[in-house]
Amino acid sequence: MPFDTQDGIAPALQAYVCTDTGAATARAVLTESGQMAKAIHGGGLSGAARLLTDASPMKCILAEMGQISLPMATECVEELARAGIDVIVLGTADDIATYRALRQAGARDYFCLPANASDILAATTAPAPGPAAAPATPAPETHQGLTVGVLGCKGGTGASLLALNLAAHAAAPKGAARNTALVDADLEFGSQAIDLDRDETRGLFDALRAPDRVDSTFIGATMDQISDTLSLYSGQVRGDQTAAAYEPGIAALLPRLREAFDTVIVDLPRGLVLRQPDVIGTLDRLVLVLPAGFAGVNAASRLLGQIRADHPDLPILAVLSDIRKDAGLRPKDIAKTLQMPLTATLPSCAPALARAHKAAKPLVTLQPRAPWARAVRTVFDAATQPAGAATAQPKSRKRLFG
């Protein structure tokens, strides 16, 4: 193999690899750290576990997992950890089970090849996992974020588009500057990853299978980091998977995310709300998007009746969408029928929205001064005001229309 195994003075970081890809990655890391190729050795993770002892001067190594099994890899990591050596494992398995098993065994981090040299080098200075790295139950959290659900009463109202833009505004440095999670809860036809031109986050299904295991480490490994302050869960079931098998986990996942983020925006499909009504109970606010048509208002009235019966204290914001004109009912007539005010109107803005779609960017990012973007900010401000202020509006409504 094209890498040097000659002896010499032990560098601060050494690598034990077993493939050309692993060697190339290790060489890039060592070059970026200012070290020489003589720090690269053969043998991989199992070889490192055999060669390095308690007397070894090494404090941190890169070790390629190679073809050994996951149980054997965790044993090697545990053995190296007992010798006081931190291990950053390189491998080809791209799944959360491998990541968590190696981290729990004591690995400083795990990277699926090919991996970025800068990210690996940064992991060499990150805090090493201690005995409490993977507690049986999450430690109590004092942080509690705000969870906002966005629900369209009919298809084509732009509810998913609104959810995306609310999340983008929440996370933007020039917006609300909050640490934000965007969750696409449509497991069959969710479009958030597609609209942002991102890969699907397959870790979403791992999270839904075992939501009680979701912690900051899990989130960091499975969510797509769109920016420093915006993370995404969005994926579609494949093959023999069914959405019904995963949807029960959504109500358990959202409170976990609420503990980790300042704001959680959830794109809710109507079917999910009907099949899993407990999801509504995890929300702090609900934004209901409806068109100005008879069928849309009727659907909104039915949804409101059901949600209010089960969750009478949940603040609900009605947003009119002009993306679908339908019958063109007047806003004041819609508000009277729903017995609640309309928080905002999303104006027809087809050319601007088309440009945003082509650029795979939220409209609030691409054209923050557009009327549609201003309406998004109005909705966000209303959704994030104190609950008392949000729930005070229905009282004045009765004086107007009662």
C-alpha positions in Angstrom: 0.0 0.0 0.0 1.3 3.5 -0.8 2.0 4.7 2.8 5.0 4.8 5.0 5.3 2.6 8.1 8.9 3.5 9.1 9.6 4.1 12.8 10.8 7.4 14.3 9.9 9.9 16.9 6.2 9.5 17.7 4.2 12.4 16.2 1.3 14.0 18.1 -1.2 12.2 15.9 -0.8 8.9 14.1 -3.1 6.9 11.8 -3.6 3.2 11.4 -5.3 2.4 8.1 -6.0 -0.5 5.9 -7.2 0.9 2.5 -6.0 3.4 0.0 -9.0 5.6 0.8 -8.2 5.5 4.5 -4.5 6.3 3.7 -5.4 9.2 1.5 -7.8 10.6 4.1 -5.2 10.2 6.9 -2.5 11.8 4.7 -4.8 14.8 4.1 -5.4 15.2 7.9 -1.8 14.9 8.8 -0.8 17.4 6.1 -3.3 19.9 7.3 -2.0 19.4 10.9 1.6 20.0 9.7 2.8 16.4 10.2 4.6 14.0 8.0 3.4 10.8 6.3 5.6 8.7 8.6 2.8 8.9 11.1 0.7 6.6 8.9 0.8 2.9 9.6 -1.0 -0.2 8.4 -3.1 -2.6 10.4 -6.2 -0.5 10.9 -8.2 -0.4 14.1 -7.5 -4.0 15.1 -3.8 -3.5 14.4 -3.7 -0.4 16.6 -5.4 -2.3 19.4 -2.7 -5.0 19.2 0.3 -2.7 18.9 -0.5 0.1 21.3 -0.2 -0.5 25.1 -0.5 1.4 28.3 3.1 2.5 27.8 2.4 4.1 24.4 3.1 7.8 24.2 0.1 8.3 21.9 -2.9 10.2 23.1 -5.0 10.4 20.0 -5.0 8.2 16.8 -7.0 7.9 13.6 -7.9 4.2 13.0 -9.7 2.7 10.1 -12.3 0.1 10.9 -11.8 -1.9 7.7 -13.6 -5.2 7.3 -13.9 -6.1 11.0 -17.3 -6.5 12.6 -18.9 -3.8 14.7 -18.7 -5.8 17.9 -14.9 -6.4 17.3 -14.5 -2.7 16.5 -16.1 -1.6 19.7 -13.8 -4.0 21.6 -10.8 -2.5 20.0 -12.0 1.0 20.9 -12.6 0.0 24.5 -9.1 -1.6 24.7 -7.5 1.6 23.4 -9.6 3.7 25.7 -8.4 1.6 28.7 -4.8 2.4 27.5 -5.7 6.1 27.7 -5.7 6.6 23.9 -8.4 8.6 22.2 -9.6 7.0 18.9 -11.2 8.7 15.9 -12.6 5.9 13.8 -12.8 5.9 10.0 -15.2 3.5 8.3 -17.6 2.9 5.4 -20.8 2.3 7.4 -23.1 5.3 7.2 -25.7 4.6 9.9 -26.5 5.9 13.3 -26.1 2.4 14.9 -22.4 2.3 14.0 -21.8 5.8 15.1 -23.5 5.4 18.5 -21.9 2.0 19.2 -18.4 3.4 18.6 -19.0 6.5 20.6 -20.4 4.6 23.5 -17.4 2.3 23.4 -15.2 5.4 23.9 -14.4 6.7 20.5 -13.8 10.4 20.3 -15.7 10.5 16.9 -16.6 8.4 13.9 -16.4 9.5 10.2 -17.7 7.7 7.2 -15.2 7.7 4.3 -14.6 9.8 2.3 -14.5 12.4 5.0 -13.4 16.0 5.2 -9.9 16.4 6.6 -10.7 19.7 8.4 -13.7 18.0 10.2 -11.5 15.1 11.3 -8.7 17.4 12.5 -11.3 19.5 14.5 -12.4 16.3 16.2 -8.9 15.7 17.6 -9.4 18.7 19.8 -13.0 18.2 20.7 -13.9 17.0 24.2 -13.4 13.3 24.6 -16.4 11.3 25.7 -16.4 10.4 29.4 -18.3 7.8 31.3 -21.5 9.9 31.0 -21.2 10.3 27.2 -24.3 8.1 26.7 -26.5 8.1 29.8 -29.3 5.6 30.1 -31.7 8.5 30.4 -31.2 12.1 29.2 -30.2 14.5 31.9 -32.9 17.1 32.8 -32.9 20.0 30.5 -33.6 23.5 31.6 -33.8 24.8 28.0 -37.2 24.7 26.4 -37.7 25.9 22.9 -40.9 26.8 21.0 -42.5 24.3 18.7 -44.7 25.7 15.9 -46.7 23.4 13.6 -47.7 24.5 10.1 -50.8 22.8 8.7 -52.5 23.4 5.3 -56.3 22.7 5.4 -56.0 21.8 1.7 -53.3 20.8 -0.8 -51.6 23.5 -2.7 -52.0 26.3 -0.1 -48.3 26.7 0.3 -48.1 25.4 3.9 -44.9 23.5 3.3 -43.4 26.6 1.7 -44.5 28.7 4.7 -42.9 26.2 7.1 -39.6 26.4 5.2 -39.6 30.2 5.2 -40.6 30.5 8.9 -37.6 28.2 9.7 -35.3 30.2 7.5 -36.3 33.5 9.1 -36.1 32.0 12.6 -32.5 30.9 11.9 -31.2 33.8 9.9 -28.6 36.0 11.5 -30.5 39.1 10.2 -33.8 37.5 11.2 -34.6 36.0 14.6 -31.2 34.4 14.9 -32.5 31.3 16.7 -31.1 27.8 16.7 -33.8 26.2 14.6 -34.9 22.8 13.6 -37.2 22.2 10.5 -39.0 18.9 10.6 -40.8 17.6 7.6 -43.4 15.3 9.1 -44.7 14.1 5.7 -43.0 10.8 5.6 -44.5 9.8 2.2 -44.2 12.9 0.1 -42.2 15.4 2.1 -40.5 18.0 0.0 -38.4 20.1 2.3 -35.1 18.4 1.4 -36.0 18.4 -2.3 -36.9 22.1 -2.2 -33.5 22.9 -0.6 -31.6 20.6 -3.0 -30.3 18.5 -0.1 -30.0 14.8 0.5 -32.7 13.2 2.5 -31.9 12.7 6.2 -32.3 9.0 6.5 -31.5 9.3 10.2 -35.0 10.7 10.7 -36.3 7.1 10.6 -33.7 6.0 13.2 -35.0 8.9 15.4 -38.6 7.9 14.9 -37.9 4.2 15.7 -36.3 5.1 19.0 -37.1 8.7 20.0 -36.1 8.1 23.6 -32.5 7.7 22.4 -32.4 11.1 20.8 -29.8 13.5 22.4 -27.4 16.1 21.2 -25.0 13.5 19.9 -27.8 11.8 18.0 -29.1 15.0 16.6 -25.6 16.1 15.4 -25.1 12.8 13.6 -28.5 12.5 11.9 -29.8 16.0 11.1 -28.7 17.9 8.0 -26.9 21.1 9.0 -28.2 23.6 6.5 -26.4 26.4 8.3 -24.9 27.1 11.7 -28.4 27.8 13.1 -30.7 25.7 10.8 -31.0 21.9 10.9 -33.3 19.7 8.9 -35.1 16.4 9.2 -36.7 15.4 5.9 -37.1 12.0 4.3 -39.5 9.7 2.4 -40.2 6.1 3.1 -38.6 3.7 0.7 -39.1 0.1 -0.4 -40.9 -2.0 2.2 -41.1 0.9 4.7 -44.5 2.4 5.6 -45.2 5.8 7.0 -47.7 4.3 9.4 -44.8 2.4 11.1 -42.9 5.5 11.9 -45.6 8.2 12.4 -46.2 7.2 16.1 -42.7 8.3 16.9 -43.2 12.0 15.8 -45.1 12.9 18.9 -42.2 11.6 21.0 -39.5 13.1 18.9 -40.7 16.7 18.9 -40.3 17.3 22.7 -36.7 16.0 22.3 -36.0 18.5 19.6 -37.7 21.2 21.7 -35.1 20.7 24.4 -32.2 21.0 21.9 -33.4 24.0 19.8 -34.7 27.5 20.4 -37.4 27.0 17.7 -38.8 23.9 16.1 -40.9 24.4 12.9 -42.9 21.3 11.9 -44.4 20.9 8.4 -47.6 18.9 9.3 -49.6 16.9 6.6 -53.3 16.8 7.3 -53.4 13.0 7.3 -50.8 12.8 10.1 -52.9 15.1 12.3 -55.9 12.8 11.9 -54.0 9.6 12.3 -51.8 10.8 15.2 -53.8 13.4 17.1 -51.2 13.4 19.9 -48.8 15.3 17.7 -50.9 18.5 18.2 -50.4 18.2 21.9 -46.7 18.6 21.5 -47.1 22.1 19.8 -46.8 25.5 21.4 -48.5 27.2 18.4 -50.3 26.0 15.3 -50.4 27.9 12.0 -53.4 26.9 9.9 -53.0 27.9 6.2 -56.2 28.1 4.1 -57.2 29.4 0.6 -60.0 31.9 0.0 -62.5 29.3 -1.2 -65.6 27.6 0.1 -64.0 24.1 0.4 -60.9 25.5 2.0 -62.9 27.4 4.7 -65.0 24.4 5.3 -62.0 22.2 5.8 -60.4 24.8 8.1 -63.6 25.0 10.2 -63.7 21.2 10.6 -60.0 21.0 11.5 -60.4 23.9 14.0 -63.4 22.2 15.6 -61.5 19.0 16.2 -58.3 20.6 17.4 -60.0 23.0 19.8 -62.1 20.1 21.2 -58.9 18.2 22.1 -56.6 21.1 22.8 -58.7 24.2 23.8 -55.7 26.1 25.1 -53.5 25.8 22.0 -53.0 29.2 20.3 -54.0 28.9 16.6 -53.1 31.4 13.9 -55.1 31.4 10.7 -53.2 32.5 7.6 -54.9 33.2 4.3 -53.0 32.1 1.2 -53.6 33.8 -2.2 -51.4 31.2 -3.9 -54.8 29.5 -4.6 -57.5 32.1 -5.4 -60.4 29.7 -5.5 -63.7 31.6 -4.9 -61.9 34.7 -3.8 -63.8 35.1 -0.5 -63.3 38.3 1.4 -60.9 38.0 4.3 -63.4 39.6 6.7 -66.0 37.0 5.7 -63.5 34.2 6.2 -62.6 35.5 9.7 -66.3 35.7 10.6 -66.9 32.2 9.5 -63.9 30.8 11.4 -64.7 33.0 14.4 -61.1 34.1 14.6 -59.0 36.9 13.0 -56.6 36.2 10.1 -53.0 36.7 11.2 -51.7 37.5 7.7 -52.3 37.0 4.0 -49.6 35.4 1.9 -50.0 37.3 -1.4 -49.7 35.9 -4.9 -46.1 36.1 -5.7 -45.5 33.6 -8.5 -42.4 35.1 -10.2 -40.5 35.6 -6.9 -41.4 32.1 -5.7 -40.3 30.6 -9.0 -36.9 32.2 -8.6 -36.6 30.9 -5.1 -37.5 27.4 -6.2 -34.9 27.5 -9.0 -32.2 28.7 -6.6 -33.3 26.1 -4.0 -33.4 29.0 -1.5 -36.2 30.2 0.9 -37.8 33.4 -0.5 -37.1 35.2 2.8 -33.4 34.6 2.1 -33.4 35.4 -1.6 -35.8 38.4 -1.5 -36.3 39.5 2.1 -38.2 42.6 1.0 -40.8 40.9 -1.1 -44.4 41.2 0.1 -44.5 37.4 0.6 -41.4 37.5 2.8 -42.9 40.4 4.8 -46.0 38.3 5.4 -43.8 35.4 6.6 -42.2 37.7 9.2 -45.6 38.8 10.4 -46.7 35.2 10.9 -43.4 34.4 12.8 -43.8 37.4 15.1 -47.3 36.4 15.9 -46.4 32.8 16.5 -43.6 33.7 18.9 -45.4 36.3 21.0 -46.3 35.2 24.6 -49.1 32.7 24.8 -51.3 35.1 26.7 -51.2 37.6 24.0 -52.0 35.0 21.3 -55.0 33.6 23.2 -56.4 37.0 24.0 -57.6 37.5 20.4 -60.5 35.2 20.5 -62.1 37.1 23.4 -62.3 40.3 21.3 -63.5 38.3 18.3 -66.7 37.4 20.2 -67.5 41.0 20.8 -67.2 41.7 17.1 -69.1 38.7 15.7 -71.0 37.2 18.7 
